[in-house]
């Protein structure tokens, strides 16, 4: 396996930043993945005099560990960390060599203070854009704490292990041999899960804000930047910075940027927010809002924040089909992210529920990996753009069922089929399959708001042209509102509108 010229030149630049020597301990067999892995580590060693190689036997073959000379750091890659994991490899080399990570000192101190034995294993796919965050966080923890180790395992290279452990979604993390968590997790989220998160009383002691933004997606970030630029006291409360965009792969309609990916866009948004004096309170979920002289926001952690104005930008989440089997088999064949989990269904038969753009894009992507895709659409016609439908119908391994209603997702310990009703004849049909991808749109995250907040029958917050809600001093922006279209660029615009509306309200009151 030869690295292409572009990756090679990127690597050469990164490897110049190494500050000390690194030893790669390599465990290889005579299989294809081992051969490719050996080619990769040989190329790395040839590119930097700071990288040494040593053949050994590790717990898994093929794999290699990244160590300081004379000291095991506990960072291991089982498989070949390219694709979305390329950055994880680069960061591991740099950080093990002694280069400081881009992490706040207080977070690093939390990592160093963890006591006890922690052996983490993360199952990933190289096409998963949520996996690198988890891999990089756990690698960093291993590098800075001797009692922590972490192994990244590429599911495609260790199929038998993945099947034995019945892993059907990535990333999936095990701690000391037991399931620990799944899905995208930041370093702060992992630390909070291990019991070393922020204290509620710390938050409650904060002075009242001029503008408090709830939600850290494009709308919230845009609102916070616009508010902070007015020189007023601004805070953001976010369950996870970036929101839904973190789960979005290719973005081609963000004007001025021909192509980007969700996590990349979020990283640059976060960088922009950090340019300003904005108090970002991560891993916090709002549970109640009350308007008195000030607006009071109570968080699930028990903390209470006060502000003169509030901007709600809580976004939306994937809508569930709401049929028997969906909740029971979530991550056991029922999935919501085709990019992340698609590779685990290689050679299998899957269904996609939903005939809009996201459903048809998912079906097209999956058709390149799985044996067969069945698309189920409730309406008599697909709702996706014509160009996507044309591409879909050109694929030989796709069946489209229109005017059908999903009745049940069946299975024992994992999904084994789907039952649907033909809406014209009322006949019931069952298809045997191993995976179901749900792509039927979004539902706004507004169910925590009380009766006083005016919403549409879909739960969307009703706003006027200034982004104002029916509660004085409370504004809203983005996918949680009744805006006609849910797009990143529209959310950003509405965030700016809400911030300007809030500033105008503060001047007048």
Secondary structure, 3 states (H helix, E strand, C coil): CCCCHHHHHHHHHHHCCCCCCEEEEEECCCCHHHHHHHHHHHHHHHHCCCEEEEECCCCCCCEEEEEECCEEEEEEEECCCCHHHHHHHHHHHHHHCCCCCCCCHHHHHHHHCCCCCEEEEEEECCCCCCHHHHHHHHHHHHHHCCCEEEEEEECCCCHHHHHHCCCCCCCEEEECCEEEEECCCCHHHHHHHCCCCCCHHHHHCCCCEEEEEECCCHHHHHHHHHHHHCCCCEEEEECCCCHHHHHCCEECCCCCCCCEEHHHHHHHHHHHHHCCCEEEEECCCEEEEEECCCEEEEECCCCEEEEEEEEECCCEEECCCCCECCCCCECCCEECCHHHHHHHHCCCEEEEECCCHHHHHHHHHHHCCCCEEEEEECCCCCCCCHHHHHHHHCCCCEEEEECEEEEEEEECCCEEEEEEEECCCCCEEEEECCEEEECCCEEECCCCCCCCCCECCCCCECCCCCCECCCCCEEECHHHECCCCCCHHHHHHHHHHHHHHHHHHHHHC
